[in-house]
Amino acid sequence: MSILDWIVLFGTLGAIAAYGMYQTRGQKNLDSYLRGRNSMNWWTIGLSIMATQASAITFLSTPGQAYESGMGFIQFYFGLPLAMIIISVAFIPIYYRLKVYTAYEYLESRFDLKTRTLAALLFIIQRGLAAGITIYAPAIILSTLLGWNLTWTVVFIGAVVILYTVSGGTAAVSITQKQQMAVMMGGMILAGIIVVQLLPVSFGDALHIAGKMEKLNLVDFEFDPSDRYNVWSGMTAAVFLFLSYFGTDQSQVQRYLSGQTLSQSRMGLIMNGFLKVPMQFIILFIGVMVFVFYQFYQPPVVFNTVQIEKLQQSNLASEFEELQSNFGENFEKSKQAYQDLIVAIDAEDSEKESQIKAGIFQLKAEQEKIREEVKELIVRNDPVAETRDTDYVFMRFVMDHLPTGIVGLLFAVIFSAAMSSSASELNSLGSTTTIDLYKRSIRPQEKDHHYVLSSKLFTAFWGGSAIIFALYASLFENLIQAVNLLGSLFYGTILGIFLVGFFMKWIKGSAVFLGALLSQLLILLVHFKNGEGVGGFSWDIGFLWYNAIGCLSVMLFAAIIQLFKKSS
């Protein structure tokens, strides 16, 4: 990157962190530190909620996913507005009436201490692991692209987040997230405009090409439990995930518990529900336009170009050069085919279109075969090398083709996203550990300032733990899927406990506690035996359905156990 890019990057990050620390200096009591003195208005809450969910993984993985698979991932968010309405009606009023610091305090008033502690521990386990992924995911991509040491990249991201999160608590997180969202969306929209301007064909022709290549297929009505993203999973299984994430995950609950009033918190949630889908649409669409761009400008044979450079310096260089040459020849044929396709589309010659399209798909299959052979060479050269490169697509395009200054801004987008989501996670982990475990069960009689200090220490502890986890993590198939999978393993059980509390008033604490344990064991069994089965019975279930299975099984198990206890 140029000097200007570095100035834009570090100037943006430094200004945001300093502003958050300055605005929240002097947080001395527990209410101001954990709930920000209930001073947040609805649009601050809405932006904070969006920024918490929009991690760096969103901006790294989503364009790459659209490049590879099209815009079908948007279906994952179709159920979000419905979930926000349900939470606004059923969840938030109860939290406000009880004046809780964490969502899990409600569970003790409804059930008992062990149920509250179980839910808090499930949250801490999955969010603690997710915090490590949230830091690691952008760090490994950015360290590769910038040539930084991975360890120091992880430490840099984690240290900046810990600094202003520990300093200012919930208010610092929410205030900085406003600035971070402005940087994130401003940068992405600007990138999208530049991508369209760089296309060697008209915008209309670009849409035609994307459509013919099946990249603009937004909706899939075919019901398939093994398919992660279709209308049915988006409007059913994903609704359970969103209900649990936004309604029971402290990293989100803490955002709207800081609202001035119940109405302000509700409006913030509804804002998120109706802006999140367009936001994801924009990010996915940018990925599709990058795909079109690379049909006319030759892309790297593998987008992780650091691995390519290592291969070129190895004794396998000659084999790679031959594959690279084959890839280039294939690309030129493909490029000409796309130009012919545009001519056929303009001439409205559907028969010619079909012939050219079939030829393009054949060329694409040959390209993918060459890419796989190159990846095999990479592994031969370095057995521990990571060859999945979807998450590198967008930022590789940024570094190779965007103007000076904009490159620094886009890296600031990724770092800002990493900081915003990590800050919420650490803030919520610190508050949950303090309120639900330390204050409730270990040191219940201390003064207010003691718990403020313990919240800061626990936040720092979880920040350090996330950094350590990140240093020893490894890439999943796709980063955004990794985070959704991790949440899906636990969210269903947690949501089930809350729904029993809200709507099944006749069920008591012991029944829901045992039901939750059984449900969690069931989900782990379903996941680790997915595709294999037990006792001759096999299944293949997309992980989004874990949320529905976990939630409904808690309700079923708890009801059966309660009925059994009554009859005995």
Buried (B, 14 or more C-beta within 10 A) or exposed (E): BEEBBBEBBBEBBEEBBEBBBEEBEEBEEBBBBBBBBBBBEBEBBBBBBBBBBBBBBBBBBBBBBBBBBBBBBBBBBBBBBBBBBBBBEBBBEBBBEEEBBBBBBBBBEBBBEBBBBBBBBBBBEBBBBBBBBBBBBBBBBBBBBBEBEBEEBBBBBBEBBBBBBBBBBBBBBBBBBBBBBBBBBEBBEBBBEBBBEBBEBEEEBBBBBBBBBEBBBBEBEEEEBEBBBBBBBBEBBBBBBBBBBBBBBBBBBBBBBBBBEBEBBBBBBBBBBEBBBEBBBBBBBBBBBBBBBBBBBBBBBBBBBBBBEBBBEBEBBEBBEEBBEBBEEBBEBBBEBBBBBBEBBEEEEEEBBEBBBEBBBEBBEBBEEBBEBBBBBBEBBBEEBBBBBBBBBBBBBBBEBBEEBBBBBBBBBBBBBBBBBBBBBBBBBBBBBBBBBBBBEEEEEEEEEBBBBBBBBBBBBBBBBBBEBBBEBEBBEBBBBBBBBBBBBBBBBBBBBBBBBBEBEEBBBBBBBBBBBBBBEBBBEBBEEBEEEEEEEEEEBBBBBBBBBBBBBBBBBBBBBBEEEEEE
